[in-house]
Amino acid sequence: MKINKNNQQMEFYKSNPRNLHTPIKKGKLTKKQKNKEIIFNLESTINFEKSKIGGGNKELIEKFQNKLNQKLKGQ
């Protein structure tokens, strides 16, 4: 929690626009929700790495692509 100039507590996610994580729901996630979140994170990381100048970290892209393929087969 952060405190603003009026000494009021502000929620972390609202006060930090650079933090892009938005929880799906409060509490524990179901297995489907976890898998959906993992697949989304892997896809976005792969796309971000590919968009870098020079193509990004090829080893990391390959590693994440393999994990993504495993997750997609498991569904």
N, CA, C and O atoms as a GROMACS GRO file, in nm:
protein
  300
    1MET      N    1   0.083  -0.118   0.000
    1MET     CA    2   0.000   0.000   0.000
    1MET      C    3   0.088   0.125   0.000
    1MET      O    4   0.193   0.129   0.065
    2LYS      N    5   0.044   0.224  -0.073
    2LYS     CA    6   0.113   0.352  -0.074
    2LYS      C    7   0.023   0.455  -0.006
    2LYS      O    8  -0.098   0.438   0.003
    3ILE      N    9   0.086   0.561   0.041
    3ILE     CA   10   0.009   0.668   0.106
    3ILE      C   11   0.023   0.792   0.019
    3ILE      O   12   0.134   0.833  -0.014
    4ASN      N   13  -0.089   0.852  -0.017
    4ASN     CA   14  -0.085   0.973  -0.098
    4ASN      C   15  -0.071   1.096  -0.010
    4ASN      O   16  -0.058   1.084   0.112
    5LYS      N   17  -0.074   1.217  -0.070
    5LYS     CA   18  -0.049   1.340   0.007
    5LYS      C   19  -0.157   1.370   0.110
    5LYS      O   20  -0.134   1.449   0.201
    6ASN      N   21  -0.274   1.308   0.098
    6ASN     CA   22  -0.381   1.329   0.196
    6ASN      C   23  -0.379   1.222   0.305
    6ASN      O   24  -0.477   1.207   0.379
    7ASN      N   25  -0.269   1.149   0.314
    7ASN     CA   26  -0.252   1.042   0.413
    7ASN      C   27  -0.357   0.933   0.400
    7ASN      O   28  -0.395   0.870   0.499
    8GLN      N   29  -0.403   0.910   0.277
    8GLN     CA   30  -0.498   0.802   0.252
    8GLN      C   31  -0.422   0.690   0.184
    8GLN      O   32  -0.335   0.713   0.100
    9GLN      N   33  -0.456   0.567   0.221
    9GLN     CA   34  -0.392   0.453   0.158
    9GLN      C   35  -0.450   0.432   0.020
    9GLN      O   36  -0.572   0.437   0.000
   10MET      N   37  -0.361   0.407  -0.077
   10MET     CA   38  -0.404   0.381  -0.214
   10MET      C   39  -0.370   0.238  -0.248
   10MET      O   40  -0.267   0.185  -0.205
   11GLU      N   41  -0.454   0.176  -0.326
   11GLU     CA   42  -0.428   0.039  -0.367
   11GLU      C   43  -0.310   0.037  -0.464
   11GLU      O   44  -0.300   0.124  -0.551
   12PHE      N   45  -0.222  -0.060  -0.449
   12PHE     CA   46  -0.097  -0.067  -0.526
   12PHE      C   47  -0.123  -0.069  -0.676
   12PHE      O   48  -0.058   0.005  -0.750
   13TYR      N   49  -0.216  -0.152  -0.723
   13TYR     CA   50  -0.237  -0.169  -0.865
   13TYR      C   51  -0.293  -0.042  -0.931
   13TYR      O   52  -0.264  -0.014  -1.047
   14LYS      N   53  -0.372   0.034  -0.857
   14LYS     CA   54  -0.429   0.156  -0.912
   14LYS      C   55  -0.327   0.268  -0.917
   14LYS      O   56  -0.331   0.350  -1.009
   15SER      N   57  -0.236   0.274  -0.822
   15SER     CA   58  -0.141   0.384  -0.815
   15SER      C   59  -0.017   0.360  -0.900
   15SER      O   60   0.065   0.451  -0.915
   16ASN      N   61  -0.002   0.241  -0.956
   16ASN     CA   62   0.116   0.210  -1.035
   16ASN      C   63   0.072   0.170  -1.176
   16ASN      O   64   0.045   0.053  -1.200
   17PRO      N   65   0.064   0.265  -1.271
   17PRO     CA   66   0.016   0.233  -1.405
   17PRO      C   67   0.110   0.142  -1.483
   17PRO      O   68   0.068   0.080  -1.580
   18ARG      N   69   0.237   0.130  -1.443
   18ARG     CA   70   0.333   0.045  -1.512
   18ARG      C   71   0.312  -0.102  -1.479
   18ARG      O   72   0.359  -0.190  -1.552
   19ASN      N   73   0.243  -0.131  -1.368
   19ASN     CA   74   0.218  -0.269  -1.329
   19ASN      C   75   0.093  -0.315  -1.404
   19ASN      O   76  -0.018  -0.271  -1.373
   20LEU      N   77   0.110  -0.404  -1.503
   20LEU     CA   78   0.002  -0.439  -1.592
   20LEU      C   79  -0.082  -0.557  -1.543
   20LEU      O   80  -0.183  -0.590  -1.605
   21HIS      N   81  -0.040  -0.621  -1.435
   21HIS     CA   82  -0.114  -0.738  -1.387
   21HIS      C   83  -0.246  -0.695  -1.326
   21HIS      O   84  -0.250  -0.609  -1.237
   22THR      N   85  -0.354  -0.754  -1.374
   22THR     CA   86  -0.485  -0.732  -1.313
   22THR      C   87  -0.540  -0.868  -1.275
   22THR      O   88  -0.566  -0.951  -1.362
   23PRO      N   89  -0.559  -0.892  -1.147
   23PRO     CA   90  -0.606  -1.023  -1.104
   23PRO      C   91  -0.743  -1.055  -1.162
   23PRO      O   92  -0.829  -0.967  -1.173
   24ILE      N   93  -0.763  -1.181  -1.200
   24ILE     CA   94  -0.890  -1.225  -1.258
   24ILE      C   95  -0.999  -1.222  -1.152
   24ILE      O   96  -1.109  -1.171  -1.176
   25LYS      N   97  -0.969  -1.274  -1.038
   25LYS     CA   98  -1.064  -1.268  -0.927
   25LYS      C   99  -0.986  -1.275  -0.797
   25LYS      O  100  -0.869  -1.313  -0.797
   26LYS      N  101  -1.050  -1.239  -0.687
   26LYS     CA  102  -0.984  -1.245  -0.557
   26LYS      C  103  -0.979  -1.389  -0.511
   26LYS      O  104  -1.067  -1.469  -0.543
   27GLY      N  105  -0.876  -1.423  -0.437
   27GLY     CA  106  -0.862  -1.558  -0.386
   27GLY      C  107  -0.786  -1.647  -0.482
   27GLY      O  108  -0.720  -1.599  -0.574
   28LYS      N  109  -0.796  -1.776  -0.460
   28LYS     CA  110  -0.722  -1.872  -0.542
   28LYS      C  111  -0.784  -1.884  -0.680
   28LYS      O  112  -0.905  -1.868  -0.699
   29LEU      N  113  -0.697  -1.913  -0.778
   29LEU     CA  114  -0.743  -1.936  -0.915
   29LEU      C  115  -0.769  -2.085  -0.935
   29LEU      O  116  -0.705  -2.170  -0.873
   30THR      N  117  -0.863  -2.116  -1.022
   30THR     CA  118  -0.887  -2.255  -1.056
   30THR      C  119  -0.777  -2.301  -1.151
   30THR      O  120  -0.700  -2.219  -1.202
   31LYS      N  121  -0.770  -2.430  -1.176
   31LYS     CA  122  -0.668  -2.486  -1.265
   31LYS      C  123  -0.680  -2.428  -1.406
   31LYS      O  124  -0.580  -2.396  -1.469
   32LYS      N  125  -0.804  -2.414  -1.454
   32LYS     CA  126  -0.826  -2.357  -1.587
   32LYS      C  127  -0.778  -2.212  -1.592
   32LYS      O  128  -0.716  -2.171  -1.690
   33GLN      N  129  -0.808  -2.137  -1.488
   33GLN     CA  130  -0.767  -1.996  -1.484
   33GLN      C  131  -0.615  -1.984  -1.478
   33GLN      O  132  -0.557  -1.896  -1.542
   34LYS      N  133  -0.550  -2.073  -1.400
   34LYS     CA  134  -0.404  -2.071  -1.393
   34LYS      C  135  -0.344  -2.098  -1.529
   34LYS      O  136  -0.253  -2.028  -1.572
   35ASN      N  137  -0.395  -2.202  -1.597
   35ASN     CA  138  -0.343  -2.236  -1.729
   35ASN      C  139  -0.365  -2.122  -1.828
   35ASN      O  140  -0.277  -2.092  -1.908
   36LYS      N  141  -0.482  -2.060  -1.822
   36LYS     CA  142  -0.513  -1.948  -1.910
   36LYS      C  143  -0.416  -1.833  -1.885
   36LYS      O  144  -0.366  -1.772  -1.980
   37GLU      N  145  -0.389  -1.804  -1.760
   37GLU     CA  146  -0.296  -1.697  -1.722
   37GLU      C  147  -0.154  -1.729  -1.768
   37GLU      O  148  -0.084  -1.642  -1.819
   38ILE      N  149  -0.111  -1.854  -1.750
   38ILE     CA  150   0.023  -1.896  -1.791
   38ILE      C  151   0.038  -1.885  -1.943
   38ILE      O  152   0.139  -1.834  -1.992
   39ILE      N  153  -0.062  -1.932  -2.016
   39ILE     CA  154  -0.057  -1.926  -2.163
   39ILE      C  155  -0.052  -1.780  -2.209
   39ILE      O  156   0.026  -1.746  -2.299
   40PHE      N  157  -0.132  -1.694  -2.149
   40PHE     CA  158  -0.132  -1.553  -2.185
   40PHE      C  159   0.005  -1.491  -2.158
   40PHE      O  160   0.058  -1.418  -2.242
   41ASN      N  161   0.064  -1.520  -2.041
   41ASN     CA  162   0.194  -1.465  -2.006
   41ASN      C  163   0.304  -1.514  -2.100
   41ASN      O  164   0.390  -1.437  -2.141
   42LEU      N  165   0.301  -1.644  -2.133
   42LEU     CA  166   0.401  -1.698  -2.224
   42LEU      C  167   0.390  -1.634  -2.362
   42LEU      O  168   0.491  -1.595  -2.422
   43GLU      N  169   0.268  -1.622  -2.414
   43GLU     CA  170   0.248  -1.561  -2.546
   43GLU      C  171   0.294  -1.416  -2.548
   43GLU      O  172   0.360  -1.373  -2.643
   44SER      N  173   0.259  -1.341  -2.446
   44SER     CA  174   0.296  -1.200  -2.443
   44SER      C  175   0.448  -1.183  -2.428
   44SER      O  176   0.506  -1.092  -2.488
   45THR      N  177   0.512  -1.270  -2.350
   45THR     CA  178   0.658  -1.263  -2.335
   45THR      C  179   0.728  -1.297  -2.465
   45THR      O  180   0.824  -1.231  -2.504
   46ILE      N  181   0.680  -1.401  -2.534
   46ILE     CA  182   0.738  -1.440  -2.663
   46ILE      C  183   0.723  -1.326  -2.764
   46ILE      O  184   0.819  -1.293  -2.834
   47ASN      N  185   0.605  -1.267  -2.771
   47ASN     CA  186   0.583  -1.155  -2.864
   47ASN      C  187   0.669  -1.035  -2.830
   47ASN      O  188   0.720  -0.968  -2.920
   48PHE      N  189   0.685  -1.007  -2.701
   48PHE     CA  190   0.768  -0.894  -2.659
   48PHE      C  191   0.914  -0.918  -2.698
   48PHE      O  192   0.981  -0.828  -2.748
   49GLU      N  193   0.964  -1.040  -2.673
   49GLU     CA  194   1.102  -1.072  -2.708
   49GLU      C  195   1.124  -1.064  -2.859
   49GLU      O  196   1.228  -1.015  -2.903
   50LYS      N  197   1.027  -1.111  -2.937
   50LYS     CA  198   1.040  -1.106  -3.083
   50LYS      C  199   1.038  -0.963  -3.135
   50LYS      O  200   1.099  -0.935  -3.238
   51SER      N  201   0.970  -0.874  -3.066
   51SER     CA  202   0.959  -0.736  -3.112
   51SER      C  203   1.084  -0.654  -3.083
   51SER      O  204   1.099  -0.543  -3.135
   52LYS      N  205   1.174  -0.705  -3.000
   52LYS     CA  206   1.297  -0.633  -2.968
   52LYS      C  207   1.387  -0.623  -3.092
   52LYS      O  208   1.380  -0.706  -3.182
   53ILE      N  209   1.469  -0.520  -3.093
   53ILE     CA  210   1.564  -0.502  -3.203
   53ILE      C  211   1.661  -0.620  -3.200
   53ILE      O  212   1.717  -0.652  -3.096
   54GLY      N  213   1.680  -0.683  -3.315
   54GLY     CA  214   1.768  -0.799  -3.322
   54GLY      C  215   1.696  -0.929  -3.292
   54GLY      O  216   1.759  -1.036  -3.295
   55GLY      N  217   1.568  -0.924  -3.264
   55GLY     CA  218   1.490  -1.045  -3.243
   55GLY      C  219   1.485  -1.095  -3.101
   55GLY      O  220   1.421  -1.196  -3.075
   56GLY      N  221   1.550  -1.028  -3.008
   56GLY     CA  222   1.544  -1.068  -2.868
   56GLY      C  223   1.630  -1.189  -2.837
   56GLY      O  224   1.716  -1.228  -2.917
   57ASN      N  225   1.609  -1.247  -2.722
   57ASN     CA  226   1.685  -1.362  -2.673
   57ASN      C  227   1.628  -1.490  -2.736
   57ASN      O  228   1.522  -1.538  -2.697
   58LYS      N  229   1.701  -1.543  -2.834
   58LYS     CA  230   1.651  -1.660  -2.910
   58LYS      C  231   1.634  -1.782  -2.820
   58LYS      O  232   1.537  -1.857  -2.835
   59GLU      N  233   1.728  -1.802  -2.727
   59GLU     CA  234   1.718  -1.918  -2.637
   59GLU      C  235   1.594  -1.909  -2.549
   59GLU      O  236   1.524  -2.008  -2.526
   60LEU      N  237   1.567  -1.789  -2.499
   60LEU     CA  238   1.450  -1.768  -2.415
   60LEU      C  239   1.321  -1.789  -2.493
   60LEU      O  240   1.227  -1.851  -2.444
   61ILE      N  241   1.318  -1.738  -2.616
   61ILE     CA  242   1.200  -1.755  -2.701
   61ILE      C  243   1.175  -1.903  -2.727
   61ILE      O  244   1.061  -1.949  -2.720
   62GLU      N  245   1.281  -1.977  -2.758
   62GLU     CA  246   1.267  -2.120  -2.786
   62GLU      C  247   1.218  -2.196  -2.662
   62GLU      O  248   1.132  -2.283  -2.671
   63LYS      N  249   1.274  -2.162  -2.548
   63LYS     CA  250   1.236  -2.226  -2.422
   63LYS      C  251   1.088  -2.201  -2.390
   63LYS      O  252   1.015  -2.293  -2.355
   64PHE      N  253   1.046  -2.074  -2.402
   64PHE     CA  254   0.907  -2.041  -2.373
   64PHE      C  255   0.812  -2.099  -2.477
   64PHE      O  256   0.699  -2.135  -2.443
   65GLN      N  257   0.856  -2.108  -2.603
   65GLN     CA  258   0.772  -2.166  -2.707
   65GLN      C  259   0.747  -2.314  -2.678
   65GLN      O  260   0.636  -2.364  -2.698
   66ASN      N  261   0.850  -2.385  -2.630
   66ASN     CA  262   0.835  -2.526  -2.593
   66ASN      C  263   0.736  -2.541  -2.478
   66ASN      O  264   0.651  -2.630  -2.479
   67LYS      N  265   0.748  -2.454  -2.377
   67LYS     CA  266   0.655  -2.458  -2.262
   67LYS      C  267   0.512  -2.427  -2.308
   67LYS      O  268   0.416  -2.489  -2.262
   68LEU      N  269   0.499  -2.331  -2.399
   68LEU     CA  270   0.367  -2.295  -2.451
   68LEU      C  271   0.306  -2.411  -2.526
   68LEU      O  272   0.188  -2.441  -2.508
   69ASN      N  273   0.385  -2.478  -2.609
   69ASN     CA  274   0.335  -2.595  -2.683
   69ASN      C  275   0.290  -2.706  -2.589
   69ASN      O  276   0.188  -2.771  -2.614
   70GLN      N  277   0.365  -2.729  -2.479
   70GLN     CA  278   0.326  -2.829  -2.381
   70GLN      C  279   0.193  -2.793  -2.316
   70GLN      O  280   0.106  -2.879  -2.298
   71LYS      N  281   0.177  -2.665  -2.281
   71LYS     CA  282   0.053  -2.620  -2.217
   71LYS      C  283  -0.066  -2.634  -2.312
   71LYS      O  284  -0.175  -2.674  -2.271
   72LEU      N  285  -0.045  -2.600  -2.439
   72LEU     CA  286  -0.153  -2.609  -2.537
   72LEU      C  287  -0.192  -2.753  -2.566
   72LEU      O  288  -0.309  -2.782  -2.592
   73LYS      N  289  -0.094  -2.844  -2.562
   73LYS     CA  290  -0.125  -2.988  -2.582
   73LYS      C  291  -0.205  -3.041  -2.464
   73LYS      O  292  -0.292  -3.126  -2.481
   74GLY      N  293  -0.176  -2.991  -2.343
   74GLY     CA  294  -0.241  -3.039  -2.222
   74GLY      C  295  -0.386  -2.997  -2.209
   74GLY      O  296  -0.459  -3.053  -2.127
   75GLN      N  297  -0.429  -2.900  -2.287
   75GLN     CA  298  -0.567  -2.852  -2.274
   75GLN      C  299  -0.666  -2.944  -2.336
   75GLN      O  300  -0.786  -2.917  -2.333
   0.00000   0.00000   0.00000
